[in-house]
Amino acid sequence: MRSLRVRLVMVVVAVLIAALASAAVVVASKRSTVSPGRTASVTCRSPSLGGTLPALVYLPPGYSKHSKPYPVVYFLHGLPAGPSSYQSNGFVAAALQAAGERAIVVAPQGARSSDSDREYLDWSPTENWPQAISNDLTACIAHRYHTIAGRLGRALIGLSAGGYGAFNIGTRNLPTFGAVESWSGYFVATDPAGDHVLDLGSTQADDDAAVPSGPPLAKTVTKYPSLLAFYVGLQDSRFLTMNRQYDAALTTSHVPHTFRTYPGGHSGALWRAQAPSWLKMALDYLSAARRTLRPGASALARLTR
C-alpha cells in the first residue's frame, strides 16, 4: 500500500512539473514578442537634401508596435564631423536607460563627405538641413515607429554645433518640437574652430544663422509653450560668454528658459555626466505638458497640430 502511495505522489509531482514547464514556455513565448533595447539603421527620404538622410534609431527595452507609443529624442552631433559621425552617439541611449526613461532616440547624419561643417543651415533647395530635420526626418520616424504624435512627443537636442543646430532649428519650429536643449552649444554660426562668426554673404543668410532671441521668439513661445534649456562648462573658453549673453537676451525678452553652468570644459566628459539629468528634464517636461493639456481638447489641438 505504501509503495502505491509513493507511486501516486510521484505521478502527481511529474504532472505538476510538466504543467509548470508548459506555463514557462507560454510565458517565454509571450515575452519573446517584446524586444530588448536595440539599434536600427534607417534611411529616410529627404527632398530637402536632394535625396536621403540616414540616421541611427535607438529603440528602448520593451519597444513594440503593440505597446504604448514612445516620445522621440532627436539628437544632433557636433561639427566638424565625418559622414559616419552620427553613428557614435550611443551614449545618449545608455544615459536614457540610466535615468530610468523610455524613449526612442534618433541620431541623424549632420555632415557629408563633401563638407564636414554645414552648421545645420539652409544652403540651397537641395541642402536645407533645417527642413530635412524638422520635416523629412520627423515624418519618416512617425511613419516607421510607434511614436507619440505631435510636438509634445518630440525633443530636439544637440551638443556643441549640434546644440546650435537644435536651438536654431528648434526655436524656429516650435509647432514641431515641444522641448529644445543645447549642451555646450552656441547661438550664431561659427567657423570650424568655433572662434569666429561666419559671414554668409547676405543680411538674410546671417539673420537665418542667428538663433532667435527677441520679442518674436517670446510671441512664439507664448503660443507654443516649450522647454528651452541650455548649459555650458565654466571652463569652455569658446562658448561660455556667448551662452551667458543668450541667457541675458532671453531674460530681457521674458522668454521662459533654463540656463545652467557646470565645472568643466568643452568635452565629452561633461556631456556624458549631464546626459541622464538633461534627457530626463526634456522628457519630464513633455510628459507633464501632455498630462496638463489632456482635459482641454481645444488647447491640445492648438499645441500639437
C-alpha positions in Angstrom: 0.0 0.0 0.0 2.8 2.4 0.9 4.6 1.8 -2.4 1.3 2.6 -4.2 1.0 5.9 -2.4 4.6 6.7 -3.3 4.0 5.9 -6.9 0.8 8.1 -6.8 2.8 11.0 -5.3 5.5 10.6 -7.9 2.9 10.8 -10.7 1.3 13.9 -9.2 4.7 15.6 -9.0 5.5 14.7 -12.6 2.2 16.2 -13.7 2.9 19.4 -11.8 6.4 19.7 -13.2 5.1 19.2 -16.8 2.4 21.8 -16.2 4.9 24.3 -14.8 7.2 23.7 -17.8 4.4 24.3 -20.2 3.4 27.5 -18.4 7.0 28.7 -18.6 7.1 28.0 -22.4 3.9 30.1 -22.8 5.3 32.9 -20.7 8.6 32.8 -22.6 6.7 32.8 -25.9 4.7 35.9 -24.8 7.9 37.7 -23.7 9.6 37.0 -27.0 7.2 39.4 -28.7 8.7 42.2 -26.7 12.1 43.2 -27.9 15.1 44.3 -25.8 16.7 47.7 -26.5 18.3 47.7 -29.9 19.6 49.9 -32.6 18.3 50.2 -36.2 19.8 51.9 -39.2 17.3 53.8 -41.3 17.5 55.9 -44.5 14.8 58.5 -44.8 13.7 60.1 -48.0 14.7 63.7 -47.8 13.8 66.0 -50.7 15.3 68.9 -48.6 18.7 67.3 -49.0 18.2 66.2 -52.6 17.9 62.6 -51.8 18.1 60.8 -48.5 19.0 61.3 -44.8 20.5 58.3 -42.9 20.1 58.0 -39.1 20.5 55.6 -36.3 17.4 54.8 -34.2 17.8 53.5 -30.6 14.8 51.7 -29.5 14.1 51.3 -25.8 13.9 47.9 -24.0 10.5 46.6 -24.5 9.8 48.5 -27.6 6.9 47.1 -29.6 4.5 48.5 -32.1 1.8 46.9 -30.0 2.9 48.7 -26.8 2.1 52.3 -25.9 3.7 55.0 -28.2 7.0 56.5 -27.2 8.4 60.1 -27.2 11.3 60.7 -29.5 14.6 62.5 -28.8 16.2 63.8 -32.0 19.9 64.2 -31.2 22.3 66.3 -33.3 26.0 65.6 -33.2 28.8 68.1 -33.2 30.8 69.5 -36.1 33.2 69.4 -37.9 32.4 65.7 -38.5 32.6 62.9 -41.0 29.7 61.3 -42.8 29.5 58.5 -40.3 29.9 60.5 -37.1 26.2 60.3 -36.3 26.8 56.6 -35.5 28.8 57.4 -32.4 26.0 58.8 -30.1 25.1 55.5 -28.4 25.9 57.1 -25.0 22.6 59.1 -25.3 20.5 55.9 -25.3 22.6 54.5 -22.5 22.0 57.7 -20.5 18.3 57.4 -21.0 18.3 53.9 -19.5 20.5 55.2 -16.6 17.9 57.9 -16.0 15.1 55.3 -16.0 13.4 56.9 -19.1 12.0 55.2 -22.1 12.1 57.0 -25.4 13.2 56.5 -28.9 16.5 58.3 -29.8 17.1 59.3 -33.4 20.6 60.4 -34.4 20.7 61.8 -37.9 23.7 62.4 -40.1 24.8 66.1 -39.9 27.8 66.1 -42.2 28.7 64.6 -45.5 32.0 63.8 -47.2 31.7 66.9 -49.4 31.7 69.2 -46.4 32.4 68.5 -42.7 30.8 71.6 -41.2 27.5 72.7 -42.7 26.2 74.1 -39.3 22.8 72.6 -39.9 21.8 75.6 -42.1 19.8 76.1 -45.3 22.3 76.3 -48.1 20.1 75.6 -51.1 16.9 74.0 -52.2 18.7 70.6 -52.1 20.7 71.2 -49.0 18.2 72.6 -46.5 19.2 71.0 -43.1 16.5 72.7 -41.0 13.7 71.4 -43.3 15.3 68.0 -43.5 15.4 67.6 -39.8 12.1 69.3 -38.8 10.0 67.9 -41.6 11.6 65.0 -43.6 13.1 63.2 -40.6 10.2 63.6 -38.2 7.7 62.4 -40.8 9.9 59.4 -41.6 10.2 58.4 -38.0 6.5 58.9 -37.3 5.7 56.6 -40.2 8.1 53.8 -39.3 7.8 53.7 -35.5 5.2 53.8 -32.7 5.7 57.4 -31.5 3.6 59.9 -29.6 2.1 62.2 -32.2 2.6 66.0 -32.2 5.1 68.4 -30.7 4.6 67.1 -27.2 6.1 63.8 -28.2 9.3 65.3 -29.7 12.5 66.8 -28.2 15.3 68.3 -30.3 18.7 68.1 -28.5 22.3 68.5 -29.6 25.8 69.0 -28.3 28.3 71.7 -29.5 27.4 72.5 -33.1 24.5 70.1 -32.7 23.4 72.3 -29.8 23.5 75.3 -32.0 21.6 73.4 -34.7 19.0 72.2 -32.2 18.3 75.7 -31.0 18.4 77.4 -34.4 16.1 74.8 -35.9 14.0 74.1 -32.8 13.1 77.7 -31.9 12.0 78.3 -35.5 9.9 75.1 -35.4 8.2 75.1 -32.1 5.0 73.7 -33.7 7.1 70.6 -34.3 9.3 70.3 -31.1 8.0 70.8 -27.6 11.4 70.7 -25.9 14.7 72.0 -27.2 18.1 71.7 -25.5 21.7 72.7 -26.2 24.6 71.1 -24.5 27.7 73.4 -24.8 26.3 74.9 -27.9 26.4 78.4 -29.3 23.9 80.8 -30.9 25.3 82.1 -34.1 27.0 80.1 -36.9 30.8 79.8 -36.4 33.8 78.6 -38.4 35.0 75.0 -37.9 37.3 76.1 -35.0 34.4 77.8 -33.3 36.4 81.0 -32.9 34.8 83.3 -35.5 31.2 84.1 -36.5 30.5 83.1 -40.1 29.9 85.8 -42.7 27.4 84.1 -45.0 27.3 86.8 -47.7 23.9 88.4 -47.1 21.9 90.0 -44.3 19.2 87.4 -44.7 21.6 84.5 -44.5 23.3 86.0 -41.5 19.9 86.5 -39.8 18.9 82.9 -40.5 22.2 81.8 -38.9 21.5 83.6 -35.6 19.3 81.9 -33.1 16.1 83.9 -32.4 16.0 85.6 -29.0 13.8 88.7 -29.0 10.1 89.6 -29.0 9.3 87.3 -32.0 10.5 84.3 -30.1 8.7 85.4 -27.0 5.5 85.6 -29.0 6.1 82.1 -30.5 6.7 80.6 -27.0 3.5 82.1 -25.7 1.6 80.4 -28.5 3.6 77.1 -28.2 4.8 76.7 -24.6 8.1 74.9 -24.8 11.1 73.8 -22.8 14.1 75.9 -23.9 17.1 74.8 -21.9 20.9 75.1 -22.3 24.1 74.7 -20.4 27.8 75.2 -20.8 31.0 74.4 -18.9 32.6 77.1 -16.8 36.0 76.3 -18.5 34.6 76.4 -22.0 36.7 79.3 -23.3 34.9 79.5 -26.6 31.2 79.4 -25.7 30.8 80.4 -22.1 30.4 84.1 -22.8 28.0 83.5 -25.7 25.8 81.3 -23.6 25.6 83.9 -20.8 24.8 86.6 -23.4 22.0 84.4 -24.8 20.6 83.8 -21.3 20.6 87.6 -20.8 18.8 88.1 -24.1 16.1 85.6 -23.3 15.7 87.1 -19.8 15.3 90.6 -21.3 12.7 89.3 -23.8 10.8 87.5 -21.0 11.3 84.1 -22.7 10.9 81.3 -20.2 14.1 79.2 -20.2 16.6 77.2 -18.2 20.3 78.0 -18.2 22.9 76.3 -16.1 26.7 76.2 -15.9 28.9 73.3 -14.6 32.5 72.8 -13.9 34.2 71.5 -17.0 35.2 72.4 -20.5 34.0 71.6 -24.0 34.3 67.9 -23.5 32.6 64.5 -23.8 33.2 64.0 -20.0 30.8 66.9 -19.3 28.2 65.8 -21.8 28.2 62.2 -20.5 27.9 63.4 -16.9 25.0 65.6 -17.6 23.2 63.5 -20.2 20.9 61.5 -17.8 19.5 64.5 -16.0 19.1 66.7 -19.1 17.4 64.0 -21.1 15.1 63.4 -18.1 14.4 67.1 -17.9 13.2 67.2 -21.6 11.1 64.0 -21.3 9.6 65.0 -17.9 8.6 68.4 -19.4 6.9 66.7 -22.4 5.1 64.2 -20.2 3.8 66.9 -17.8 2.7 69.1 -20.7 0.7 66.1 -22.2 -1.0 65.5 -18.8 -1.8 69.1 -18.3 -3.4 69.5 -21.7 -5.4 66.3 -21.7 -8.6 67.8 -20.3 -8.6 70.7 -22.8 -9.1 69.3 -26.2 -9.1 72.7 -28.0 -5.8 73.7 -26.3 -4.3 70.3 -27.1 -5.2 70.6 -30.8 -3.6 74.1 -30.9 -0.4 72.9 -29.3 0.0 69.6 -31.2 -1.0 70.5 -34.7 
